Amino acid sequence: MMPITTEPTILRGGEWLLQGSSADGVFTPERLTDEHRLIAQTAQEFVDNEVLPKLDQLEQKDWALARHLVKRGGDLGLLGVDVPEAYGGVGLDKVTSLVVSEKMARSASFGATFGAHANLTIVPIVLFGTEAQKQKYLPGLLSGEVLGAYGLSESGSGSDALGARTKATRQADGSFLLNGEKMWITNGGFADLFVIFAKVDGDQFTALLVERGWGVKSGKEEHKMGLHGSSTTALIFQDVKVPAENVLSEVGKGHKVAFNVLNFARFKLGAMCSGGAQAAIAESAKYAAARRQFGQPIASFGAIKHKIGEMVVRTYAIESLLYRTAGLVDARIAATPHEASDGSAALAAFEEYNVESSIAKVAGSEALNYVLDENIQIHGGNGYVRDYPAERHYRDARVNRIFEGTNEINRLLIPGMLIRRALKGDLPLIPAAKALQDELLGPPSMPSSDDGVLADERRAVDAFKKTALMIFGLAMQTYGQKLTDEQEVLMHLADITIDVFSAESAMLRAQAAVEAKAQRSALHTDAARVFVSDAGMRIEASARQALAAMVDGDTLRTMLAALRRLLKVTPVNTVAARRRLADAAVGQGGYPLA
Ligand SMILES: Cc1cc2nc3c(=O)[nH]c(=O)nc-3n(C[C@H](O)[C@H](O)[C@H](O)COP(=O)(O)OP(=O)(O)OC[C@H]3O[C@@H](n4cnc5c(N)ncnc54)[C@H](O)[C@@H]3O)c2cc1C
């Protein structure tokens, strides 16, 4: 077995791939404090009572209402969760950001409005703003009087964000003249303040704070597949004069702003997906209990139980990895000496856990897509018509795989960032891969004698990590610098890495629940067992394909034999476990592990 380390105090970003973790130190939803629960309840009541009843009005593009709702969020302190008290925020931890995002998600359109304002406008100012910028802009943004938006994408540069063509030309007095056009900007139709990325003097990618009053024009509302209750427009700049003091961070450092803000936003997007999935499970569970066919509720059919059970399993895994990551980020911030008003510790922490943020984004958006697709299926014809919310959720969620960096870009980033750290010597991935190679060539080792809670799953996760190391090691050895050209192999590596983190997070949370004798610990173990069991099959499929792409003949046969030896995982009765999870969801009328 790999050595076990207690977290969240010790592990650095990506280190979980190289060692085991103890369930004691992992943050889980069961470890929320009363303060966390109180703010979650505030956010939930706000969405239930003030946002959801107004969804149709928002979908009619009533932007005065959207503004009013953001202001209400400000009154309740929900806009200032990530803002230090010194600047008028509530200065709470990242677990709080996570619970608020989860609750806001139940209205996807308003969640997008809220996210563009709070996560993509307020957060960059907190992290990168000068004292004067913070004093000038944060009070209005926090009260919701001033609405924010974030303009990075252009018609010619989406994934390739640094290829932006919007220009900021320096004037003799130090100010800039902004010219160009941004595309698909959330809150674009009504925001007052924009974080805009432009090239200064031809090639210096720079973030600027731009007020609408200086001449920013909005394009028409886009006709979107979903999120009809959120504004998405182009932004047009024609000789918009931006004062010198409105550079956010420094000229030429726009990439730092953009990428760090995205690290944070991706994590929150994962949280929103988790919240959306939990809400959809409630819809499915209630519908399946009420809808009768062949003289019985459809919830009694095994095929439906499978779907609801699997919805719970996937949601459990993303929820587990999100809370674990939030715990790591908070521990890192707490361990970094800093003034409460200083955002640099949070900035460094999100940079440290950028792999985990990308995992949260990809795993969260794909789990949500699965859940919402099955939600429609469980609703049958009613899932396809507008009388039920299932079809709206399905349309609204699709964009989660596209914005905040597409899932392809995030998949490339996951192994890419791990390998970069390994090459810099920050993550001992290369020696670990070499040690594994020796282990695999040597005589078979005795299986561990661990017979504690979820011991088989712990052994399986250990094997998943070794599989990941085997593929990482071989890929680096085979392609060297050219690995970046081998996107298919990188995608397999990303999928394996995502499953390792998800499976281990679910397993550790379930173990913690059993050890704490939590009320529903049997359901926790069911969810973790099913996830680990299926992750094993996915990991094996990815690893086989990656191996066959890299080696052939006897080498391939030897490596496949090593893979089989590693992944000798006894299957569990996932049918029975999913049935129990589905019955619990239907019995409770909602996500049973909340
Ligand atoms: C509703 C909505 C709201 C949005 N809100 C905002 C906002 O508030 N602010 C903002 O700045 N932007 C926003 N966007 C834009 C969004 O961030 C971009 O659409 C996204 O980054 C993808 O860029 P693109 O559309 O140009 O796709 P492209 O970059 O053209 O990608 C097309 C396809 O090619 C793939 N691809 C691209 N490059 C690579 C590569 N190197 N390797 C492999 N595959 C690749 C992509 O993964 C994708 O599958 C929003 C978009 C939508 C739809």
Ligand as a Chemical Component Dictionary entry (heavy atoms), coordinates in Angstrom:
data_LIG
# 
_chem_comp.id                   LIG 
_chem_comp.type                 NON-POLYMER 
_chem_comp.pdbx_formal_charge   0 
_chem_comp.three_letter_code    LIG 
# 
loop_
_chem_comp_atom.comp_id 
_chem_comp_atom.atom_id 
_chem_comp_atom.alt_atom_id 
_chem_comp_atom.type_symbol 
_chem_comp_atom.charge 
_chem_comp_atom.model_Cartn_x 
_chem_comp_atom.model_Cartn_y 
_chem_comp_atom.model_Cartn_z 
_chem_comp_atom.pdbx_ordinal 
LIG C1  C1  C 0 -23.933 31.004 -22.179 1  
LIG C2  C2  C 0 -22.497 31.394 -22.256 2  
LIG C3  C3  C 0 -21.973 32.296 -21.345 3  
LIG C4  C4  C 0 -20.642 32.689 -21.426 4  
LIG N1  N1  N 0 -20.170 33.629 -20.530 5  
LIG C5  C5  C 0 -18.922 34.123 -20.703 6  
LIG C6  C6  C 0 -18.465 35.215 -19.891 7  
LIG O1  O1  O 0 -19.166 35.699 -19.007 8  
LIG N2  N2  N 0 -17.231 35.706 -20.139 9  
LIG C7  C7  C 0 -16.423 35.190 -21.117 10 
LIG O2  O2  O 0 -15.319 35.689 -21.277 11 
LIG N3  N3  N 0 -16.822 34.149 -21.894 12 
LIG C8  C8  C 0 -18.055 33.613 -21.715 13 
LIG N4  N4  N 0 -18.485 32.586 -22.517 14 
LIG C9  C9  C 0 -17.604 32.058 -23.552 15 
LIG C10 C10 C 0 -17.030 30.695 -23.212 16 
LIG O3  O3  O 0 -16.115 30.837 -22.182 17 
LIG C11 C11 C 0 -16.423 30.117 -24.504 18 
LIG O4  O4  O 0 -17.495 29.762 -25.344 19 
LIG C12 C12 C 0 -15.562 28.905 -24.208 20 
LIG O5  O5  O 0 -14.369 29.294 -23.565 21 
LIG C13 C13 C 0 -15.188 28.116 -25.481 22 
LIG O6  O6  O 0 -14.669 28.942 -26.464 23 
LIG P1  P1  P 0 -15.240 28.881 -27.963 24 
LIG O7  O7  O 0 -16.718 28.984 -27.852 25 
LIG O8  O8  O 0 -14.529 29.887 -28.758 26 
LIG O9  O9  O 0 -14.906 27.437 -28.481 27 
LIG P2  P2  P 0 -13.563 26.989 -29.204 28 
LIG O10 O10 O 0 -12.395 27.433 -28.414 29 
LIG O11 O11 O 0 -13.623 27.364 -30.634 30 
LIG O12 O12 O 0 -13.688 25.416 -29.080 31 
LIG C14 C14 C 0 -14.464 24.612 -29.973 32 
LIG C15 C15 C 0 -14.153 23.146 -29.673 33 
LIG O13 O13 O 0 -12.763 22.893 -29.923 34 
LIG C16 C16 C 0 -12.136 22.400 -28.762 35 
LIG N5  N5  N 0 -10.780 22.936 -28.676 36 
LIG C17 C17 C 0 -10.373 24.221 -28.731 37 
LIG N6  N6  N 0 -9.058  24.313 -28.579 38 
LIG C18 C18 C 0 -8.602  23.057 -28.402 39 
LIG C19 C19 C 0 -7.320  22.491 -28.183 40 
LIG N7  N7  N 0 -6.210  23.222 -28.052 41 
LIG N8  N8  N 0 -7.235  21.154 -28.071 42 
LIG C20 C20 C 0 -8.330  20.377 -28.140 43 
LIG N9  N9  N 0 -9.562  20.849 -28.344 44 
LIG C21 C21 C 0 -9.702  22.183 -28.460 45 
LIG C22 C22 C 0 -13.009 22.868 -27.603 46 
LIG O14 O14 O 0 -12.853 22.061 -26.469 47 
LIG C23 C23 C 0 -14.403 22.770 -28.220 48 
LIG O15 O15 O 0 -14.859 21.454 -28.126 49 
LIG C24 C24 C 0 -19.817 32.146 -22.426 50 
LIG C25 C25 C 0 -20.322 31.215 -23.332 51 
LIG C26 C26 C 0 -21.644 30.847 -23.264 52 
LIG C27 C27 C 0 -22.159 29.867 -24.272 53 
# 
loop_
_chem_comp_bond.comp_id 
_chem_comp_bond.atom_id_1 
_chem_comp_bond.atom_id_2 
_chem_comp_bond.value_order 
_chem_comp_bond.pdbx_ordinal 
LIG C1  C2  SING 1  
LIG C2  C3  SING 2  
LIG C2  C26 DOUB 3  
LIG C3  C4  DOUB 4  
LIG C4  N1  SING 5  
LIG C4  C24 SING 6  
LIG N1  C5  DOUB 7  
LIG C5  C6  SING 8  
LIG C5  C8  SING 9  
LIG C6  O1  DOUB 10 
LIG C6  N2  SING 11 
LIG N2  C7  SING 12 
LIG C7  O2  DOUB 13 
LIG C7  N3  SING 14 
LIG N3  C8  DOUB 15 
LIG C8  N4  SING 16 
LIG N4  C9  SING 17 
LIG N4  C24 SING 18 
LIG C9  C10 SING 19 
LIG C10 O3  SING 20 
LIG C10 C11 SING 21 
LIG C11 O4  SING 22 
LIG C11 C12 SING 23 
LIG C12 O5  SING 24 
LIG C12 C13 SING 25 
LIG C13 O6  SING 26 
LIG O6  P1  SING 27 
LIG P1  O7  DOUB 28 
LIG P1  O8  SING 29 
LIG P1  O9  SING 30 
LIG O9  P2  SING 31 
LIG P2  O10 DOUB 32 
LIG P2  O11 SING 33 
LIG P2  O12 SING 34 
LIG O12 C14 SING 35 
LIG C14 C15 SING 36 
LIG C15 O13 SING 37 
LIG C15 C23 SING 38 
LIG O13 C16 SING 39 
LIG C16 N5  SING 40 
LIG C16 C22 SING 41 
LIG N5  C17 SING 42 
LIG N5  C21 SING 43 
LIG C17 N6  DOUB 44 
LIG N6  C18 SING 45 
LIG C18 C19 SING 46 
LIG C18 C21 DOUB 47 
LIG C19 N7  SING 48 
LIG C19 N8  DOUB 49 
LIG N8  C20 SING 50 
LIG C20 N9  DOUB 51 
LIG N9  C21 SING 52 
LIG C22 O14 SING 53 
LIG C22 C23 SING 54 
LIG C23 O15 SING 55 
LIG C24 C25 DOUB 56 
LIG C25 C26 SING 57 
LIG C26 C27 SING 58 
# 
